[in-house]
């Protein structure tokens, strides 16, 4: 049992060392951010993005190749995914633009996967069939990757829902304060009107 727990700890540590292509960043208004990645020819790559918070939850995305050719473009999108296999080796860049927004900051999640994930140490290094331990290790490794993906997307949805809830709560608060002030103004106005009405009546009676 202790050996099994030790193996799981090593497996999680290995996954932590190999996972380093995901990031979340803040994109200010009227700003543009670009990220660069060196990719070899024939390496299958995947770009995934999502606007977590900010404005209307939209952003402009452009993926360009080494020759500045446009491989992927989206205008004012909340999320998207694009898979491609480069035909030439070089530096590829993906740019996120919020230049169309004048005051809304955006929080953007990006996952730029390049190539297949390396195999676990010792797996696939021999010509014979994998042992039961190696097969179990590979299965656990794949399941943990799926768990990480699900957790990431659920956290993004939770952050997005929490931000929308906070915005709604803020709007309801402002609306309630506005209604309260309106009621106070109407109440004071009615009191003043009634006060002036009785004051005018007393003045008229005194004149008679």
Rosetta blueprint (number, residue, H / E / L):
1 X L
2 X H
3 X H
4 X H
5 X H
6 X H
7 X H
8 X H
9 X H
10 X H
11 X H
12 X H
13 X H
14 X H
15 X H
16 X H
17 X H
18 X H
19 X L
20 X L
21 X L
22 X E
23 X E
24 X E
25 X E
26 X E
27 X E
28 X L
29 X L
30 X L
31 X L
32 X E
33 X E
34 X E
35 X E
36 X E
37 X E
38 X E
39 X E
40 X L
41 X L
42 X L
43 X L
44 X E
45 X E
46 X E
47 X E
48 X E
49 X E
50 X E
51 X E
52 X E
53 X E
54 X L
55 X L
56 X L
57 X L
58 X L
59 X E
60 X E
61 X E
62 X E
63 X E
64 X E
65 X L
66 X L
67 X L
68 X L
69 X L
70 X E
71 X E
72 X E
73 X E
74 X E
75 X E
76 X E
77 X E
78 X L
79 X E
80 X E
81 X E
82 X E
83 X E
84 X E
85 X E
86 X L
87 X L
88 X L
89 X L
90 X E
91 X E
92 X E
93 X E
94 X E
95 X E
96 X E
97 X E
98 X L
99 X L
100 X L
101 X L
102 X L
103 X L
104 X L
105 X L
106 X E
107 X E
108 X E
109 X E
110 X E
111 X E
112 X E
113 X E
114 X E
115 X L
116 X L
117 X L
118 X L
119 X L
120 X L
121 X L
122 X L
123 X L
124 X L
125 X L
126 X L
127 X L
128 X L
129 X L
130 X L
131 X L
132 X H
133 X H
134 X H
135 X H
136 X H
137 X H
138 X H
139 X H
140 X H
141 X H
142 X H
143 X H
144 X H
145 X H
146 X H
147 X H
148 X H
149 X H
150 X H
151 X H
152 X H
153 X H
154 X H
155 X H
156 X H
157 X H
158 X H
159 X H
160 X H
161 X H
162 X H
163 X H
164 X H
165 X H
166 X H
167 X H
168 X H
169 X H
170 X H
171 X H
172 X H
173 X H
174 X H
175 X H
176 X H
177 X H
178 X H
179 X H
180 X H
181 X H
182 X H
183 X H
184 X H
185 X H
186 X H
187 X H
188 X H
189 X H
190 X H
191 X H
192 X H
193 X H
194 X H
195 X H
196 X H
197 X H
198 X H
199 X H
200 X H
201 X H
202 X H
203 X H
204 X H
205 X H
206 X H
207 X H
208 X L
